[in-house]
Amino acid sequence: MTVSEAESDTFAPAFIAPQFVQARLAGVSVPGYPGGVIPTTMAQGYAVQEIAIDSWPDELVGWKVGLVPPQHRERLGAERLAGCIFRKNLWDAGATPTPFRSISGGFTAVEAEFIIRLGKDAPEGKTDWTAEEAADYVGELILGVEIAGSPLATINALGPPVVASDFGNNDGQILGPVLANWRDIAWEDMGVETIINGVSVGKGTAASIPGSPLAALAFLLGHVASRGRPLKKGMLVTTGASTGIHDVVAGDTATVSFGALGQVECVAVPAR
């Protein structure tokens, strides 16, 4: 597809996806939405995401779940959205802050997450799930951090279909402690606080995620099955930003504290 075609009034997933992929691989920003015509439905956003997943040179190891802001839900017919996580953007937290990239001129944020690792393969054809059914597929509950990131600075302002179109605005995942006895703890008792550069910017609990992390998992199980990508054993699912979305730039440090349950420290560095 030529640039002139891409700059027409036609929505062109086959042009848009490679622009996001190339910018992400190079660690550079894009000046605006590629082609100028943004997706207006979730189906259009996922059409771009599907092409990008297939062309990304890495293994798909998990998915992120985010909320669709309330003002968009009726129009879009969606409460949540999904993005993708790849192996090279998956890190284990250590004794020192985990570095993650921030694309200059793009978007970067830190999100406190309750992360589920699948304990068994999900059935291929099942697209309707309850939270109770989803609970049977939880292998581990992990405390961690999602790195929200995109080459497009205005990704969130342009709306959920745009977010979906660029990997769901995901640029990495940091895995912290495993909460082995999670079934014995009430969601509201799993507290979390996000601290940026020494300043508290948000507090919440696992109950801050509407319907609990299991409701987010139930959505994701059905959603990816409908796309022919059912979850497999070992895959990871981030269930939602439990303290909010906290913008950062290169040089910022973040601590996500789960109180007595553990914490994750990380630092934003310039993208290369």
Secondary structure, DSSP 8 states (H G I E B T S, - for coil): --HHHHTSSS--HHHHHHHHHHHHHHT---SSSTTS----SHHHHHHHHHHHHHHSSS-EEEEEEEE--HHHHHHHT-SEEEEEEEGGGEEE--SS-EEEEE-TTSEEEEEEEEEEEESS---TT-----HHHHHTTEEEEEEEEEEEEES-TTTTTT-HHHHHHTGGGEEEEEEEEE-TTGGGS-GGG-EEEEEETTEEEEEEEGGGSTT-HHHHHHHHHHHHHHTT----TT-EEE---SS--EE--TT-EEEEE-GGG-EEEEEEEE--
